Amino acid sequence: MANIQPLMNTAMAMFNLNDTPASDNTQYHLCCYHANQVLILRNRLETKLDTLLKRDGSNEASIFDYAHITDAIKAYAHKTHHVFIVLATAVAEVGRDHDYDWAIVEPSSMRSIIQLAGRVWRHRPDKVASKPNISLMQYNIRALKQSNRGGAQPVFTMPGFEQPDFLLTSHDSHYVFRETELQRIDATPRINNVPENERDGARYLSDLEHKVMKDLMSNDKTNVVNGYWQDPNTSNRSHVHLSCLTPFRTGQPQTEYIIEPTTFKSSLDNDRAPNDIYEHNEDGQHYLVYNAEQARIQGLSATESTTKVIKPSTTPLSNPNVTPWLNDSLVNALLEVQSTYDDLSPNTILTRFAVVSVYDNKLGWLFDERFGCWKDEGLIKDNYY
């Protein structure tokens, strides 16, 4: 999916469905993979996925050699079918050598669709599909939130190229993709433009993306991109300052926080300041949350904990047919790191490995170590589940 919040809302809906397809004999194992997870937990999740999704085309049953698969199946041995799902944002698209059996794609940009398609049967190029194994959603989440699903506002954005000056007349996947682009999904539409008499930047997403790039690079007005070659007087300045003017993957400013399970160094409880505030979840695990920058400047022991931004909790899950998968215990992960780096203090371990970055959000962020952080939209409080 394109963004973390819709992903987590989707996950919470799945975990709390009243009914699940074929629930009598099918168990769904769901993993949430996105950037708003504590560093050590995200690293451990990626390590597991890197191992599980290194597929062997000559022996596809080898995936059942891994305990993360077999243990999940044994836990629901009375079920005859098991579906393993990785619900992910764009972190699954770039830099991960993963091989999936199938994919459901929320459309946002041609590049995103192409990247994800490249993770389906990635290690098994000799396989030939007898039926579709990639499903493209008819509308993305931004389009579904609009009362008018036409081209009133850009929805193929963040990530994507659509913007107020470059709008599509429709956001329906049946309309914005050529049949040839979907019959074989590869990088061709992003590299080669169609003949000029066939281009329609108001209808087709690939044509819109070429149109936006042409406007940026071939615009008569100098900008931070074409200034490098269009005007000798600006080329040097553009070269020097381009990374400052257009930072790679720039977004909203983020603040880094440290999330400490109090059981990690419970022996130090006597050294706690009296104004430290403990956040806890329903199963009794307590957490302390610190501003990481303050902790690095004045030391973790001298930094007051905060409850204003990140709110640790255990999210209620009511559907027994959908269970979390590949999740880890934060305190166990930190204890393992501590045993490996026994020359580092517990505070140093926390400052290096128990960190997560989030942007400012008036509602604050929920934190569940099984799923990471996502915006607190009052869903639990208002009995959404």
Buried (B, 14 or more C-beta within 10 A) or exposed (E): BBBBBBBBBBBBBBBBBEEBEEBEEBBBBBBBBBBBBBBBBBBBBBEBBEEBBBBEEEEEEEBEEEEBBEEBBEEBEEBEEBBBBBBBBBBBBEEBEBBBBEBEBBBBBBBBBBBBBBBBBBBBEEEEEEEEBBEBBBBBBBBBEBEEBEBEBBBBBEBBBBEEEBBBEBBBBEEBBBEEBBEEBEEEBBEEBBEEEEBEBBBBBBBBBBBBBEBEEEEEEBBBBBBBEBEEEBEEBBEEEBEEEEEEEEEEEEBBBBBBBBBBBEEEEEEEEEEBEEBBBEEEBBBBBBBBEBBBEEEBEEBBBBBEBBBBBBBEBEBEBBBBBBBBBBBEBBBBBBEEEEEBEBBEBBBBBBBBBBEEBEEBBBBBBBBBBBBBBEBBEEEEB
